[in-house]
Amino acid sequence: MSDGFPPGLFPLPLSTWEFYMLLDDRPAYPMTSVIDVQLRGKLDEEVFRAALDEVLGRHPLLGCLIEWRRLRMPRWVPAPHLRPMLDWGPAGAPRTCPGGVPIDLRRELGWRIWVRQGEEEATVSIQLHHSVCDGVAILEVIGDLLAAYGARVAEGEQKPRPAPLDPAKLRLRDRFDRTAPPTDTPWRDFLERRWDSIDWLLVSPKPLRPPAERPPPPPNPPELPGSVVHVLDKATWKSLRRVANRRDTSPNELLLRDLLLTLDRWNSRQKPNWRGRLRVTIPVNLRELEHDGMPAANVVSHAFFTKNRTACRDPEQLLAAVQAKLELIVRQKRGLWFLDGISVLRSVPPLKPLLEMGRCFSTAVLTNLGNPARRFTAKFPYESGRAVIGDLRLLSIVGAPPVRPKTRAVFGLTACAGELMIATRCDPYLFSPRESARLAELFGEQIRETAAEQ
């Protein structure tokens, strides 16, 4: 697996964000996400396994373990003798985790795969550790996996074409252009940068209030935690984009505003007179031009939007605040602010105790990956708006980020074939699947209200 790697690439020190994801990992709340790829047609297991081997050769970190010895910082080392767990079975078969749900990167590669094949459709489920790569990167990996499969079963012009990758660029995954546009208030900007990290670390928002109904005990052996998926049809998604255009905003800004309104509505139903602040974490893609052609890695950070409950009483003002904050996040490169704070904490011993303080750092997480096929670096033929992989058709890709303690709900948005998919995961110790579905439906109702505006 490592024959094609540049000399001296490994061992490769962990980046700041990879280190943070490793430290934030815990048995009850692993830093893993689950992505489901739905296909029309039947997968060939032998061809799929060959395609998987090809992807391991293209994306080095997917074939590495973490070596962490005393008095030495953790680093990636190739594990050419290992392959990701692949569980193949019929539709409806449980997606069990014989060794437990967490992924120990010191002993196991950072991703697992379950394939469930039905009469007409197949689902490929991927569990991914976020020290290995982020949501953008796993979509590129999925595109490469489908391309490697299609290249083996399609003919002529129907063969997908993977893009070239440069493994040496993995050295750049922790390097960014920090030049931001100058402002008239440099001292205020300096203080805001410091306050942003202090606010996240020391000032807690209100967590999502759990329902009275508690979930059933987990099965034994444990099963892969899935997402509840709520689908907004083509007409609603088109109407929401039309509303955004008319109001000179973006669908992403409307969706963030609507999530805040949803969180307030949920908490109000559990406790009408609740008080406090809501905070939504927004993953920020830090990739720049020099990262083009880099294999899969985690190149993101976090930005935060925090508002007290009274702000949710005025949806118009709340939208204006969302617009202003998201513009600042982009213009001032605020995604780097949180990364800088983690970098400082990384150099001192108290980082892990700070993460384990039992506090709520965020009420919810919202990540919007847009149209997943547009993240593919491989080129596919298309038919009726769907990627063609031999005799397979890509139907949808959905997934949600990891769940942290007291960050009790996470939402992953994707737009597939003109529909908006809302994948929702809630704290499995507090929310039953039915209550998670209720929260997803409440978010969907709020979006429909916005899409119906005249």
PyMOL commands that set and color helices and strands:
alter all, ss='L'
color gray80, all
select helices_A, chain A and resi 16-23+45-58+60-63+135-153+156-158+167-172+186-202+234-246+251-270+289-291+309-313+315-331+335-346+351-355+372-375+433-451
alter helices_A, ss='H'
color red, helices_A
select strands_A, chain A and resi 12-13+32-40+64-67+75-78+86-90+111-117+121-129+228-232+277-285+300-308+364-368+382-383+386-389+392-400+409-416+419-426
alter strands_A, ss='S'
color yellow, strands_A
deselect
rebuild
show_as cartoon
